[in-house]
Amino acid sequence: MKVVEKIEKKQVAEFYRQMLLIRRFEEKAAEMYMRGKIRGFLHLYIGEEAIAVGAISVLKPEDYIVTHYRDHGHAIARGMDPKVIMAELFGKATGSSKGKGGSMHLFDASKNFLGGYAIVGAQLPIAVGLALASRQLQNGRVVLCFFGEGAVNEGEFHESMNLASLWKLPIVFFLENNLYGMGTHIDNTHAGGRDVYKAVGDYNMASHRVDGMDVMAVHEATLEAVDGVRSGEGPFFLEALTYRFRGHSMADPINYRDKAEEAEWRRKDPIDSLKRWALEEGVLTKNYVETIEEGVEKELQAAVEFADQSPDPPLDSLMQDVYA
């Protein structure tokens, strides 16, 4: 666990609470999916919690976030209400998009959380557009754009890197490299190898790699990147090495992964690592940790009850919120 200077006990506790909330939310979502409460696609963020929590913690409320379809963790870290998110997954009228967006399209304009995009790489040019608007308006806003290594092979990736660098836009490109695009290892899809962050040097863009299983390291690396971008140094590319503990989606049995590889990454569990470090260093007490854990369980139970008891969208709302 990387020790960050001037990190407060309150911040460590909040990191642990948020990561545990994301983990328990995803586990509960998987349970609800198996019970038929959630339908369609469901992509879980289990194992990658340190990235969303560590990175989003450095942003200001007015900054923008855009992300991919594995978006529950980012939404929770940004402060979206778990009850409203769960209701959206259930397809209920009380969801963040009135039950019409579902798992892959979480959105909350009040928090400048602007999606959840199901098309691989689609969020990249949107993020560039937001950053261009920020520069033109001179409002000081930074854009944090999350994407997976599968998006690196899309045309939008290169177009976005090029324009962001040419125009010195205020954007942090954050690659969550969990090694697998659906069921294919990055070694078989990316000719440049696993060091993706080095490739953006061709776009004259600063870059760095960080341990995506260490929330402290992610927090510090993102803070440095955001500070530089906000001061006008141009875009920054961060790559975090991480691992999803579940399949690509709920429909994925993960037969393609080596069990020894999985076991090695599970030993790096970001939540267990932070808890162990905090207790050993005396940053948090056992009682305090148990209080956090009890609070998270109650919050998740309330979220499921809220979603389950919420009404379905009425039929006459089918054509509402649709551009004509």
Long-range contacts (C-beta under 8 A, 24 or more apart in sequence): 1-214, 1-216, 1-273, 1-274, 1-277, 2-211, 2-214, 2-216, 2-217, 2-220, 3-216, 4-216, 4-219, 4-220, 7-216, 7-219, 9-283, 9-284, 11-57, 12-274, 12-278, 12-283, 12-284, 13-284, 13-288, 13-292, 14-57, 15-53, 15-54, 15-57, 15-215, 15-216, 15-219, 15-274, 16-271, 16-274, 16-275, 16-278, 16-284, 16-289, 16-292, 17-292, 17-295, 17-296, 18-49, 18-53, 18-76, 18-77, 19-49, 19-50, 19-53, 19-215, 19-270, 19-271, 19-274, 20-271, 20-292, 20-293, 20-296, 21-76, 21-82, 21-296, 21-299, 21-300, 22-49, 22-52, 22-53, 22-72, 22-73, 22-76, 22-77, 23-49, 23-271, 24-296, 24-297, 24-300, 25-72, 25-76, 25-82, 25-85, 25-86, 25-300, 25-303, 26-72, 26-73, 26-246, 28-86, 28-300, 28-303, 28-304, 29-72, 29-86, 29-89, 29-103, 30-246, 30-250, 32-86, 32-89, 32-90, 32-304, 32-307, 33-250, 34-250, 37-90, 37-307, 37-308, 38-89, 38-90, 38-91, 38-103, 39-91, 40-102, 40-103, 41-69, 41-102, 41-103, 41-104, 41-118, 41-249, 41-250, 41-251, 42-89, 42-103, 42-249, 42-250, 43-69, 43-70, 43-103, 43-104, 43-248, 43-249, 43-250, 44-70, 44-72, 44-244, 44-246, 44-249, 44-250, 45-70, 45-71, 45-72, 45-73, 45-74, 45-244, 46-244, 46-245, 46-246, 47-178, 47-242, 47-243, 47-244, 47-245, 47-246, 47-265, 47-269, 47-270, 48-73, 48-176, 48-178, 48-212, 48-242, 48-243, 48-244, 48-270, 49-73, 49-215, 49-270, 49-271, 50-212, 50-213, 50-214, 50-215, 50-218, 50-242, 50-270, 50-274, 51-146, 51-174, 51-176, 51-212, 51-218, 51-240, 51-242, 52-76, 52-77, 52-146, 53-77, 53-215, 53-218, 54-214, 54-215, 54-216, 54-217, 54-218, 54-219, 54-222, 55-144, 55-146, 55-174, 55-218, 55-219, 55-222, 55-238, 56-144, 57-219, 57-222, 58-219, 58-222, 58-223, 58-226, 59-142, 59-144, 59-226, 60-141, 60-142, 61-111, 61-112, 62-112, 62-139, 62-140, 62-141, 63-112, 63-141, 63-142, 63-143, 63-144, 63-226, 64-112, 64-114, 64-127, 64-130, 64-134, 64-141, 64-142, 64-143, 64-144, 65-112, 65-113, 65-114, 65-143, 65-144, 65-145, 65-146, 66-114, 66-115, 66-117, 66-123, 66-126, 66-127, 66-130, 66-143, 66-144, 66-145, 66-146, 67-115, 67-116, 67-117, 67-123, 67-145, 67-146, 67-147, 68-116, 68-117, 68-120, 68-123, 68-146, 68-147, 68-148, 68-151, 69-103, 69-104, 69-105, 69-116, 69-117, 69-118, 70-148, 70-244, 71-103, 71-104, 71-106, 71-115, 71-116, 72-103, 72-106, 74-113, 74-146, 75-106, 75-108, 75-113, 75-116, 78-108, 78-111, 78-113, 79-111, 80-106, 80-108, 80-111, 80-113, 82-299, 82-300, 82-303, 83-302, 83-303, 83-306, 83-307, 85-303, 86-303, 86-304, 86-306, 86-307, 87-306, 87-307, 87-310, 89-307, 90-307, 90-308, 90-310, 91-312, 91-313, 92-307, 92-310, 92-311, 92-312, 92-313, 93-310, 93-311, 93-312, 93-313, 93-314, 93-317, 94-306, 94-307, 94-310, 94-311, 95-307, 95-310, 97-321, 98-313, 98-317, 98-320, 98-321, 99-312, 99-313, 100-313, 100-321, 112-141, 120-148, 120-150, 120-151, 120-154, 121-147, 121-150, 121-151, 121-154, 121-155, 121-156, 121-157, 122-156, 123-147, 124-151, 124-154, 124-156, 124-157, 124-159, 124-160, 124-173, 125-156, 125-159, 125-160, 127-160, 127-171, 127-173, 128-160, 128-163, 128-164, 128-169, 128-171, 130-171, 131-164, 131-169, 131-170, 131-171, 131-235, 132-163, 132-167, 132-169, 134-169, 134-170, 135-167, 135-168, 135-169, 135-170, 140-230, 141-170, 142-170, 142-171, 142-172, 142-226, 142-229, 142-230, 143-169, 143-170, 143-171, 143-172, 144-171, 144-172, 144-174, 144-222, 144-226, 145-171, 145-172, 145-173, 145-174, 146-174, 146-176, 147-173, 147-174, 147-175, 147-176, 148-175, 148-176, 148-177, 148-178, 148-181, 149-175, 149-176, 149-177, 149-178, 149-179, 149-181, 149-186, 149-189, 149-190, 149-196, 150-181, 150-182, 150-189, 152-190, 152-196, 152-199, 153-181, 153-189, 153-190, 161-200, 161-203, 161-205, 161-235, 161-237, 162-203, 164-203, 164-205, 164-234, 164-235, 165-203, 165-204, 165-205, 165-234, 165-235, 168-232, 168-233, 168-234, 168-235, 169-234, 169-235, 170-229, 170-230, 170-232, 170-235, 171-229, 171-235, 171-236, 172-222, 172-225, 172-226, 172-229, 172-235, 172-236, 172-237, 172-238, 173-200, 173-235, 173-236, 173-237, 173-238, 174-222, 174-238, 174-240, 175-237, 175-238, 175-239, 175-240, 176-212, 176-240, 176-242, 177-212, 177-239, 177-240, 177-241, 177-242, 178-242, 178-243, 178-244, 179-241, 179-243, 180-244, 180-248, 180-256, 180-257, 182-248, 182-252, 183-248, 183-252, 183-254, 183-256, 184-256, 185-256, 196-239, 197-237, 197-238, 197-239, 200-237, 205-234, 205-235, 205-236, 205-237, 206-233, 206-234, 206-235, 206-236, 206-237, 207-236, 207-237, 207-238, 207-239, 208-236, 208-237, 208-238, 208-239, 209-238, 209-239, 209-240, 209-241, 210-238, 210-239, 210-240, 210-241, 211-240, 211-241, 212-240, 212-241, 212-242, 212-270, 213-241, 213-242, 213-243, 213-265, 213-268, 213-269, 213-270, 213-273, 214-270, 214-273, 215-270, 215-274, 216-274, 243-268, 245-269
